[in-house]
Amino acid sequence: MRTLVIIPAFNEEASILKAVQAVEGHGYDYVVVNDGSTDSTLQLCRDHHVNVLNLVENLGIGGAVQAGHRYALMHDYDIDVQFDGDGQHDIDYMKDLVETIEQGADLVIGSRFLSITKGYQSTYMRRLGIRWLSFLIRVFGKMRISDPTSGFRASGRRAIQLFSADYPMDYPEPESIITALRHGLTVREIPVTMKERQGGRSSIKAFSGAYYMIKVSLAITITSLARKGSV
């Protein structure tokens, strides 16, 4: 199966080239989606002949990832994998995500909470928030997802088609799981180990944590109550 690695990047000048080099070193096709960065991310990509899709305005992580899904669909890829440009994701787990798609899953999430080898697992408050979102997905989606905010994930053809047309914009990871489940897609988790960010800033700021939780909780609830669809 043809696989594309999507690397969303917003102000990731400190780590973007290392992320690209890791992907290139394993022989994967890739596209960096520069999400309107205001630092030197875009210039670094151009100077080093990186395959980059430049968004002239900042759309947020959801818009950047959806642009990557549309790129994958347009270029007829069977699988795409979201691999963040901040250095958190370990390229060695890429093959496990891809193999799980090849075995029949539509969406595969890399969970830091299933791994025996403990890597970076975020702050205590964020872990509490993750448990709450996991609870909501279990209630509305009838499935236990241990790491619903993980951005290290792979999508098969059906998920690529769905997310190219319908993908949450602001904080897409938890809501997109519900979207996939409600459209009858097969969702799986596999264990991965993650690292701390190598640079840049998280899109979930500490001061906006309560706002984030309220907004995502409402989004999950509303998406869950919408009419079921199919792909």
Secondary structure, DSSP 8 states (H G I E B T S, - for coil): --EEEEEEESS-TTTHHHHHHHHHHTT-EEEEEEES-SSSHHHHHHHTT--EEEESS--HHHHHHHHHHHHHHHTT-SEEEE--TTS-S-GGGHHHHHHHHHTT-SEEEEETTS-SS------HHHHHHHHHHHHHHHHHHSS--S-TT---EEE-HHHHHHHHH---SSSHHHHHHHHHHHTT--EEEEE------SSS--SS-GGGHHHHHHHHHHHHHHHHHS-----
